């Protein structure tokens, strides 16, 4: 869990930065068009406020507690990066009405999906339940909007498309990892 705690500390440190510094890290469509590509990753590590940060850190640490032992810390770092990029690039390419966004909830959906997929190698029925649950949540958000109460808790609008793109990133990364793992086992 140490690497997971380090990421949580990093997010708290970034939340402590002045607002104008945080603005240089958020997903900002105009800045991305101007070539500030780092925002595709850094936007996931800053938040609307302390409540938003606490919720994302709690989710992040819960995912770590559930799934950290399934793969190495190095693999989790790659998965985290892939899910951050999937959430941000999905918004950039396929959700053009989003001009700026912050927070890790999209990447968290991807990490959760990857973790649930990792349980499938143990033939764990719980994995199917977790995957069904996150799929149901995503379907709700895509048809009904943000979950009730969520906008009030985070202190702003919830960009549900980030959840979808992050989850798809976790799914693609999970499938790619399983294929790579099987290929490597044959060598």
MIFILO-60766 format. One record per residue (C-alpha): residue number from 1; residue in three letters; y, z, x. Coordinates in pm, whole numbers. Layout:
<atoms>
NUM, ALA, Y, Z, X
...
</atoms>
This chain:
<atoms>
1, UNK, 0, 0, 0
2, UNK, 237, 31, 297
3, UNK, 350, -334, 290
4, UNK, 411, -304, -83
5, UNK, 625, 5, -28
6, UNK, 821, -175, 244
7, UNK, 908, -455, 3
8, UNK, 1016, -196, -254
9, UNK, 1242, -32, 7
10, UNK, 1384, -376, 97
11, UNK, 1471, -439, -269
12, UNK, 1643, -98, -293
13, UNK, 1839, -169, 26
14, UNK, 1953, -506, -108
15, UNK, 2057, -342, -436
16, UNK, 2284, -115, -231
17, UNK, 2478, -411, -92
18, UNK, 2825, -489, -226
19, UNK, 2825, -719, -531
20, UNK, 2981, -1012, -343
21, UNK, 2704, -995, -79
22, UNK, 2442, -988, -354
23, UNK, 2609, -1295, -508
24, UNK, 2534, -1483, -184
25, UNK, 2162, -1413, -236
26, UNK, 2116, -1485, -607
27, UNK, 1979, -1806, -758
28, UNK, 2294, -2012, -807
29, UNK, 2240, -2373, -912
30, UNK, 2563, -2504, -759
31, UNK, 2496, -2327, -429
32, UNK, 2140, -2463, -422
33, UNK, 2270, -2815, -478
34, UNK, 2506, -2752, -185
35, UNK, 2204, -2675, 37
36, UNK, 2176, -2295, 26
37, UNK, 1797, -2305, -4
38, UNK, 1742, -1941, 101
39, UNK, 1847, -1845, -251
40, UNK, 1512, -1975, -381
41, UNK, 1352, -1669, -220
42, UNK, 1629, -1410, -190
43, UNK, 1718, -1423, -562
44, UNK, 1387, -1253, -633
45, UNK, 1480, -946, -428
46, UNK, 1815, -858, -587
47, UNK, 1868, -732, -941
48, UNK, 2122, -696, -1222
49, UNK, 2144, -322, -1164
50, UNK, 1945, -12, -1079
51, UNK, 1753, -10, -1409
52, UNK, 1644, -369, -1351
53, UNK, 1545, -281, -993
54, UNK, 1346, 25, -1101
55, UNK, 1152, -178, -1357
56, UNK, 1072, -453, -1107
57, UNK, 976, -207, -833
58, UNK, 752, -18, -1077
59, UNK, 582, -343, -1177
60, UNK, 551, -452, -816
61, UNK, 394, -122, -707
62, UNK, 160, -120, -1008
63, UNK, 37, -467, -915
64, UNK, -10, -345, -558
65, UNK, -200, -39, -675
66, UNK, -430, -252, -890
67, UNK, -492, -546, -660
68, UNK, -378, -476, -300
69, UNK, -733, -436, -166
70, UNK, -849, -773, -301
71, UNK, -698, -974, -13
72, UNK, -525, -899, 316
73, UNK, -157, -805, 342
74, UNK, -92, -1141, 509
75, UNK, -240, -1326, 210
76, UNK, -33, -1114, -29
77, UNK, 281, -1203, 167
78, UNK, 200, -1574, 129
79, UNK, 127, -1523, -241
80, UNK, 456, -1335, -288
81, UNK, 648, -1615, -117
82, UNK, 464, -1880, -323
83, UNK, 536, -1698, -649
84, UNK, 904, -1649, -559
85, UNK, 934, -2019, -480
86, UNK, 743, -2121, -794
87, UNK, 970, -1914, -1018
88, UNK, 1289, -2041, -854
89, UNK, 1185, -2404, -813
90, UNK, 1055, -2411, -1170
91, UNK, 1396, -2294, -1291
92, UNK, 1573, -2542, -1065
93, UNK, 1367, -2846, -1163
94, UNK, 1264, -2778, -1523
95, UNK, 1512, -2528, -1666
96, UNK, 1847, -2694, -1595
97, UNK, 2043, -2470, -1833
98, UNK, 1993, -2170, -1603
99, UNK, 2287, -2152, -1363
100, UNK, 2219, -1820, -1197
101, UNK, 1948, -1556, -1205
102, UNK, 1828, -1251, -1013
103, UNK, 1516, -1037, -1021
104, UNK, 1150, -1047, -936
105, UNK, 994, -1065, -1282
106, UNK, 891, -1429, -1242
107, UNK, 720, -1360, -911
108, UNK, 565, -1044, -1060
109, UNK, 398, -1253, -1328
110, UNK, 257, -1474, -1054
111, UNK, 134, -1179, -846
112, UNK, -32, -1035, -1156
113, UNK, -208, -1363, -1236
114, UNK, -323, -1399, -874
115, UNK, -452, -1041, -876
116, UNK, -640, -1088, -1203
117, UNK, -793, -1409, -1067
118, UNK, -904, -1217, -759
119, UNK, -1102, -981, -983
120, UNK, -1298, -1276, -1118
121, UNK, -1492, -1296, -791
122, UNK, -1646, -962, -891
123, UNK, -1733, -1100, -1237
124, UNK, -1499, -835, -1374
125, UNK, -1453, -872, -1749
126, UNK, -1127, -682, -1724
127, UNK, -985, -980, -1536
128, UNK, -1032, -1200, -1842
129, UNK, -856, -940, -2056
130, UNK, -564, -921, -1815
131, UNK, -536, -1300, -1804
132, UNK, -550, -1318, -2184
133, UNK, -281, -1051, -2209
134, UNK, -39, -1222, -1972
135, UNK, -108, -1556, -2140
136, UNK, -27, -1402, -2479
137, UNK, 294, -1255, -2342
138, UNK, 399, -1589, -2195
139, UNK, 322, -1767, -2523
140, UNK, 529, -1511, -2711
141, UNK, 822, -1557, -2473
142, UNK, 805, -1936, -2490
143, UNK, 801, -1938, -2871
144, UNK, 985, -1622, -2977
145, UNK, 1207, -1543, -2678
146, UNK, 1225, -1232, -2465
147, UNK, 1015, -934, -2561
148, UNK, 1198, -699, -2796
149, UNK, 1395, -429, -2611
150, UNK, 1368, -600, -2270
151, UNK, 1726, -727, -2250
152, UNK, 1867, -384, -2328
153, UNK, 1650, -222, -2064
154, UNK, 1731, -464, -1780
155, UNK, 2100, -483, -1868
156, UNK, 2128, -857, -1932
157, UNK, 1959, -1172, -2050
158, UNK, 1591, -1217, -1963
159, UNK, 1513, -1562, -1824
160, UNK, 1164, -1600, -1970
161, UNK, 1110, -1940, -1808
162, UNK, 1104, -1761, -1470
163, UNK, 801, -1568, -1597
164, UNK, 627, -1892, -1691
165, UNK, 700, -2065, -1359
166, UNK, 604, -1757, -1159
167, UNK, 277, -1720, -1350
168, UNK, 195, -2086, -1291
169, UNK, 268, -2031, -922
170, UNK, 23, -1740, -920
171, UNK, -237, -1949, -1102
172, UNK, -204, -2243, -861
173, UNK, -204, -2013, -559
174, UNK, -506, -1824, -695
175, UNK, -704, -2142, -752
176, UNK, -606, -2277, -410
177, UNK, -708, -1950, -245
178, UNK, -1049, -1947, -419
179, UNK, -1112, -2307, -316
180, UNK, -1006, -2233, 44
181, UNK, -1220, -1918, 49
182, UNK, -1526, -2110, -73
183, UNK, -1464, -2394, 174
184, UNK, -1425, -2150, 463
185, UNK, -1746, -1968, 365
186, UNK, -1938, -2297, 397
187, UNK, -1825, -2353, 755
</atoms>
